[in-house]
């Protein structure tokens, strides 16, 4: 990808770093649905995963590369440690994409060198050059990251960057791995790289950062002012710990304040040309899709995509907005694709209208999945007076969430409860062999009784660590959405479902979480052998933390 100093590239890592949010693991179909929507959004690069981590990650990256990595689509990128096994697996996974990239990394901070890698600076410098050269022999587009750049000695990092570029790196990524930097410091770091790395003009400077101090977006915007031209971010800011820099906040900051940022990109201040290639009208639906599929709700006061982002409670504000929206709004809600769509789909609506509306919302289902979702829609239309886009999102996100390899499916749930009754639940599951399993249990309430019965059926040890309910739409017949997170062996597995009956939704969400738990415990590393790796003593399946 040619370097254009007047444009900022958007590198989306929702499917890699974003998925590392506790409980936010996605199955293959969910990843593909998000990747397809990211392509519609217009991101420049999709980091689709870490192929060496597991067969599931490898297959997901390969499927996304084959499906989304078209000639006019985004670059499909995979992450790899600075090790030949990682890099080869990454090259194989992204191979189906027309435009493909390997993103390899090694730590450069002394604290990582001493305690994690147990290597000297000289060894890291040699590894960086050797592994970038190896990656470049497989793929033309190579990104190299200095892990924990924010706490690295700049002079040493300059040497590593120079060596990586000389070996063939076309993008240099500077991660604030632990979210420690402040805007002034981060901007100075980027400026120093521009001034002290002699061959930096041969590569794009990228930034990656975490939000531990709530400064990730501010840091990135300061980095743009100092020469960074690629921003690594996630939808809704999801990711490790406090998350990543938020894509929607970065894009809209550059959109709304482009007259301020234009001069830093060598443009006239009054230029109206967009600074990114993102189609802003796709932002809201992308946010909703990621929220639905990960089960991670967007807080109401979240900038750009939160429920309150365009709400006005104060009488003074309401009066001003009624007279002129510019008095208290700097963004037209329609710019991000936000509209109060109340569609006229009902029980008499046909498949064509249903499919067309789903495509507008960013969902493209295979025929069998569409049939199942349409049946669910018809069932809901018989029980609910008005069907909204949010109802459709709830239906289809649950449909997308279903796994082909799911061990259990819910057939029946029945509860008995009341002021003078012991809450009791009877549940029937169908396993992957087609056999029906039924169990009854009591609990402190109807949902607890359902969970107890399901656990007795599944017999998979776990702890319920989160149970949350929210209304998808308004009214007495609103859909209720339930998110459940289970912990097993220190790993979180989430499931979510929606129904007008909250107990049924809870049962389905629990089954979805159980299926993920079972699938997760059955996975094995792609390369289980314990060959020594030049990056230290990290286990092959350990998730990288840039």
N, C-alpha and C positions, 0 to 999 in steps of 0.2 A: 504494500500500500504506500503510495507516494506521500512524501511529507508535504503538507500544505500548512504553512504557518498561520494562515488566516482562518483555519477551521479547527474545531475541537472534536476529536474522535471520542465516541462513547463506547466503552468496553464494559459489557454487562456480565457480571459474575454471579448473578442470582442462582444459577444452576450449579455453581461450584462453591463459592464462599457463602452465598446465601443459604444453601442447603445445609450448611454446617451449624445453623441455628438449632439449639436443642429442640428435638421433636419435630423438625421441619423436613424430615427425609421424604423424598418424592419417588414414586415408582416410575417406570419407563414411560407409560402413557402420559402421566402428569408432566414429566420433563419435556416430552415432545410437544404437548399442548402449549406450555410456556415458551418453548423455543420458537414455535410458529408465531405466537403473538409478539415476541420480541422482534422477529423479522418484520412483522407489520408495523411495529413501533418505529423501526428504522434505525436500530442500534448498528454500529459499525462492526463490532466484534462480539460474539457470544462465547464466553468461556463455559463450555458445556460440561466439564467435569474433570476428574482426576483419574484417567484410564487405568493406571497401574493399581489403584486401590482395591478393586474387586471386579469380578466378571460383570456385575450389574453396572458399575460405572463405565467400564469399557464398552459394553453393549449400548448404553445410553448415548455416549459420545458418538459412537459409530452410526447409530440410527439417526441422530440429529444431523450429523454430517451428511448422510445420504439424503435426508428429507428436506432439510432447511438450507444446506450448503450449496445452493444453486449459483449459477454464474452471476445473477443479479441480486443474490442474497448476501447476508453478512459473512464475514470471516468466521470460521468455526475453529475454536481454539481449545486445546487441552493442556492441563497442567502437568508438569513433570519435575521431580527433583533432579538435581545435577548428577544423574546416574544413568548409565546406558540402558538398563532394563526399563526404567521409567520412560526414557525418551523414545525408545523403540516402540513400546506399547502405545505411547501417545501418537507417534507417527502413524501407526497402523489404524488407530481409532479414528483419526481425522482424515484419513486417506480418501474417503468417498467425497469429501467436500471439494468444490472447485477452488475456493479460496480457503486455505488452511494455515494454521499457525501452531507452533509448539511454544509453550511458555515454560521455560525452565528457570530454576532459582537455586540460590545457595545463600546462607546467612553471611553477613559481613561485619556484624557487631562483635566486639570482643567478648561480651557476655555469652553470646551464642557459640562463638568459636571455642571458648573454654569449657562451657558446661554442657552444650548439646553436641557439637561436632567433634570436640576434642582434637582440633586441628590448628595448625599454625596459619598465620596470614599467608605465608608463601605457598602452603599447600592449597588453601582456598583459591588463591590467585591462579594457580596452575589448573585446578579442577574447573574453574569457571571458563577459562579459555578452551580447554580440551572438550568439555561437554557442549559448549555452544557450537564449536566446530563440528562435533559429531551430529548435533541436531540439524545444523545447516546442510550437512551432507544428505539429509533425509527430506527436509522441507525448506523452501526458500525464505519463508516469513518466520523469523525467530524473535521471541521476546525474552529478555533476561531480567530477572529481579534480584536486587540486593535485599534479601530478607532482613528486617529490622534496620532498615536504612536510617531511620530517625535517630537511632542510638549508636550508629556507626561512626568511626573516625573518618571525617570527610576525606582526608588525604589518602587513606587506604582505599576508600570506596572509589575515589577518582581512578586509581590504578586498576581496580577490578572492572569498572565500567569501560575504560579504554581498552582493556584486554578483550572484553566481551564483544565490543563493537568490531575490533580488529579480527575477531574470530568469525564474525558474520551476523551478530545480533542487529536487528533492524528497529527494535523498540527496546528502550531501557526503562524499566519500571522501578520507581522509588517508593517503597511501601512504608507507611507509618504503622508498623505491624501491631503495636500495642496502644495506639491512640494517644501517644504522649505529647506530640508536638503542638505548638501554638501556631497561629497563622504567620506571624512574623518569622519564626524560626523555620517553618516549612518553606516559606517563600525564599528565604535566604539560602536554604539547602539547594533548591532548584537553581537559583541564580548562580551559586558556587559551582554547580556541575556544568552549567553553560559556559562559565568563564575559565574553568580549570581542566576540563577534559578536551584534549585537542581535536579528537575526531567526533565530537558529539553532534556535529552537523550532519553526520551520516545516519543518525537514528532519531526516532521520535521519543521525546521524554514523556513517560506515563507516570501517573501517581495512583496509589492504592492506600486507603487509610481506614482505620476503625474509629468508632465514635465514643470511645470510653470517657472522654471529657466533653462530649457534645460539640466537638470542633471540626469534625471530618469535612463537612461541606465548606466551612469557612477556610480550612486549610487548602482544599482543592482550588477554590476560587483565587486564593492568593498565589497558588502554584501556577495557575493560568496566566496571571499577570507577570510571572517571572519566566515564562517559556514552556511550561508543560502543555502538551497538545493532545494528550489522551487521558481520560478520566475513568478509573475503574470503580464501578458502583453497582448497586443492587436496587431492585424494585422494592419500595417501602423501606429501604435501608436495612433489610434483614441481613443477618450474618453472625459471625462469632461474637460472643459476649454482648456488648452494647450495639453490635451491628456495624455496617459499612456506611460509607457516604451514600446518601439517597439519590438515586437517579433523577427522580422527578423534581427534587429541590434544585439540583445542579442545573438541569436543563432549563427549568423555568427561571432560575436566577439569571442565566445567560440570555434567555429570551427577553425577559422584562427589562433587564438592565444592559442590553446590548450596546446602547449609546455610551455607557461607561466602559465596557470591556472592549469595544471596537478598536480604540487606539492601541491597546496592548497586543492586538492581533494584526496590527499594521493596516487597519481600515479607517476610513473617515468616520468620525463620531456619529454622523447622521446616516450611516449606511443602514438599510433595513434588511440586508441579507442575513439569514439565520446563521448563528455561529455553530450549530450542530445540525446533523441530518435527521434528528428525531422528529417524527410526526407527532406533535404535541397533542393532537386530538385523540390519540390512542393511549394517552397516559392513564386516564382513569380506568378504562376497561382492563388495562394490563395490571394495574394495582389491585383491582377486584379479583382478577383471575389468580394472581399469586397469593393473595390473602385467602381465597377460598380453598385452593389446593394445598397450601401449607398449614391451614388451620390457624394462622397467626393473624389475629384481628389488628386492624389499623386503629390506633388510638384516635378518639374524636378530634383532638386538637392538633393532629399531625398536619404539618404544612402541605399545601397543594391538594392532597387526596383525603384528608380527614373529613369526617362528617360535618364538622363545624367550620371547615375552611372557608365556606361562603355563607355561613349563617350569621345573623345579626340579632342580638338580644336587646341591646341597649336602645331605648327610645330615641336618643339623639342619633345613633347610627342608623336606625330604621328610617327616621325622617330624612336624613341625608341621602340614603340609598334610594329612597322613593323619588327624591327630586333629581338625583343624578348618581348612578352607581359608582362613578369615579371618585365620589367624595370619600368612600371608605373601602373601595375595592381596587386593587392594582392589577388584577387578572380577571378577564372575562371567563366565567366558568366553562363556557363553550369551547374555549381554547384548549382545555385538557379533555374535552369530550364528555363533560358532565352535563347531563340533561335529565329532567324528570320524566323519563319515558314510562308511560303507562300504556302498554300495548293492548290492543283489542283481540288478543288470542283467548279462546275459550274452548269449551268441550266440542264445539262444532268446527274448530279450526283443523286444517289439513296438515299433512306432513311437510308439504312444500313451504307453507308459511312458517311453520315451526322451524324447519331447517334454515330458512333464510334469516330468521331473527337470530338464531344461534350463531350463524356466521357473522352477523353484524356485531355480536357480542364477543367475537374472537374464538368461538368454538367450532372445530371441524371434526365431527365424529364419523367413524366408520359406520357402515350400514347397520351392523348388528347393534352397536352402541346407540346409534340414532333410534333404532326401533325400541330399545329398552327405555331410553330417555323419553321418547314420545309416549310410550305406554304410561310412564310415571306422570308425565304432564297431563294426560287425559284423566288419570286417577285423581290428581290434585284438582283439576278443573271441576270435577264432580263435587268436591268438598269445599272449594274456595270460590267466593264470588268474583274476585278480580285477580287476574294473574299479572304480575309485574316482571320487569327484567330481573329484579333481585330474586324473585321466585325461580325464574329460569336458571339463573346462575347457581342457586342452591341445588336444584335438581341435577344439572349437568356436571357440576364439580364433583358431586358424589358419584355420578356415572363414570367420569374420567378416573376417579380415585380407585374404582374397582380393579383388582389385579387379576390377570389371566391365571396366575398361579395361586390365587386365593384358596386357602385351605377350607375356610368355612363361609357359608352364606346363611343369612338369617331367614327363616321360614315363618316363624310364629313367635309372638311375644304377647303374653296376657298377664295382667296384674290385678291383684285384689288389695284394696287399701281403704282406709277410712279412719275416723276418730277412735273407733273402738275395735279396729281390726289390726292384726299383725300384718304388715305389708308382705305380700307373697307374690312371687313371679314364677310363671311357667314359660320356659323358652325352648324352642325347637331350632336346631341348626342342621344344615345339610353339609356333610363334609365332602372332600374332593372325590371320594369314591361313590358319592350319591346316596350314602346311608344317612338316615335321619336319626338325630340324637336329641333326646328330650330330658330336661332336668327342671326341678322346682327348688326354690330357695326362699328364705325369708331374709329381711333386711331392716335397716332403720327407717327406710322409706322405699317407695316403689322403684326408684332408679337403683338404689343400693341392692335391692333384692334381684333386679335384673342382672346387675354386674356379678353378684355372687353366683347366680345360676350359670352365667356364661363362663365364669372361671372354673366352675366344677366340670363343665363340659369340655373345655379346652385343655385343662390340666397343664397350663404353661405358667410357671411361677412369675409373678409380676406384682408391682405396687402401683396403685392408682394415685398419681401425683397431681392431676388436674382434671376438674370437671367444670366446664363453663357453658353457659347457655346465653344466647342472645336472640332477639327477635329479628328476623330477616326483613320483614315488612310490617306495616302498621295494621291495626284492627284486631278484632276478636278472633278472626280466622287466620291470623298471621302464621307464617312458617317459623318454627323455632329451630335454630341451628345449634347443635351441640358439638363441642370439641372435647375430646378425652385424650389424655396423655398417660401412657403406661411406662414404667421404668423396669427394665430387666437387665441385670448385670451392668448397671451404670449407664445404660443407653436408653434414651427416650424414644418412644414410638407414639405417633399421634394418629388419631382417627377423627373424622368429623362427618356429620350427616345432618339433614334437615327434614322436618316433617311437621305437619300441623299438630301431631301428637308428640309431645316432648319426650315421653317414655319410649316410644318407638324410635325417635331420633337418637336417644341415648343408647338404646340397644344396638342400632346399626353402627353408630360411631365406635362403640366398644368392640364390635366385631371387626370393623376396619382396622382398628389399632391392633387387635390380636393377630390379624392376618399379616400386618407389617412386622410384628414381633416375631412370628413364626418364620417369615421369609428372611428376616434379618439374622436370626440365629442359625439358619441353614446355609447362609452364604459362606464361601471360603475365599481366601485371597487368590488373585489371578496367578500370582507366582509364589507359591507357599515355601519354596526352598529358601534356606537361610544364607544365601550367598552374601559375602561382605560387600557393602556399598560404600562408595567414596564420600557419602554425605554424613557418615556417623553411624550411630547405632539405632536409628529410627526403625521401627517395625514397618514392613512393606505396606500395611493397610492404614498406617497413621495418617490422619488428615493434616495437610500442610496448613500453617497459619502464617500467611503473608502479612 
